[in-house]
Amino acid sequence: MTTGSPPLAGEIAACRLCAEGFAATATAHAPRPVVWFRPGARVLVAGQAPGARVHEIGRPFADPSGDRLRAWLGMTEAEFYDLGRVAVVPMAFCFPGYDPTGSDLPPPRRCAEVWRKRVMESLRDIRVTFLIGGYAQAWHLGRDATRHGVTATVARWRDHAPRVFPLPHPSWRNTAWLRRNPWFEAELLPVARARLREVLDGN
């Protein structure tokens, strides 16, 4: 985090609650919370958890998934990383590690249980939220609204717009999903981009 970060961000950056669990993963890594929010932000990007590259760099979505997400939303890097306007708050602030097969582990529930309510309470000026993936969608929209999975939740995006837009994960692994669901880029993204531009431009 940069100079002037809120005290809560500093608390999260110092968190080591999951150290023992991370040490037991296939990656055997230490916690490194990636914290990117400041009260006053008007845009919330709620994701899943940092990947290995983000863990190394220490900046959210500093990877190909981030490139795709910014392209989806029509954002420049400067806009995306503007702490005065955009908060990036994953369901877990640390890279969860890999399992023995090399697959991503899910975000530890403990992280959201300890930190998420406090973070959301500090972000009182959010005007548009992008929920990336099933974990963030379930937390923000509730289990009933997301019980049929990510595709069904994203397909019902009009139920939540213009304040909230559920999105699939922008991983390149989801390229086949995008081909099967052309409505996402044709119908949802133009509306999401327009709303984001209104918020960023102060309207």
C-alpha positions, 0 to 999 in steps of 0.5 A: 500500500502507498503512503496515507493508507488507512489503518485497517489496510495496515492491519490486513497487510500485517495479518499472518493468521493463515501462515501455518495453513499456507506453509502446509500447501504444495507451494509452502509460501508465507502470507503476503496480503495484497491490500488495495483499497482506501475510503472514498473509492467509488468503484469496487472490484471484488475478486477471489484471491491473488494468484502466484504472480500477484503474490510475487508482485504485490499488486492486484490483477497484475497478470493476464487476467487483469489485462482481460478484466481491464479490457472488459471494463474499458479501463486503463491501468492508471484508472484501475490502480487509482486508489482514490477511485477504485478499491480491489478487495478479494475474498482472501487477500493472500495467495492461497497456494496450490494443491498437490496437483497444481490447482489453485486452492480456494480462498480461505474462509477465515480471511473474509470472516475476519476482515471483509465486513470491516472493509465493506463498512469502510467503503461507504462511497461505492457506486458500482461493484463488479463481482468476479467469480462465485465466491464474491458473488455468493458473499455479496448477493447471497446463497439464494441468488447464486445457488445455480452457479456462476453462469446463471448468476451472470446471466441474471445480471439485469437483476442487480444492475446498475449498482452491481455487475456479476462477472466470470473470472477473467482467466484465460481458462474461461475463453471457451466459456466466452465463446459459449456465452456470446451475450456476455460481451454483446449485452452485459459488458457495454452496459457495465462499461457505460455505468463505470464511465459514469461513476469514474467521470463523477456522474 
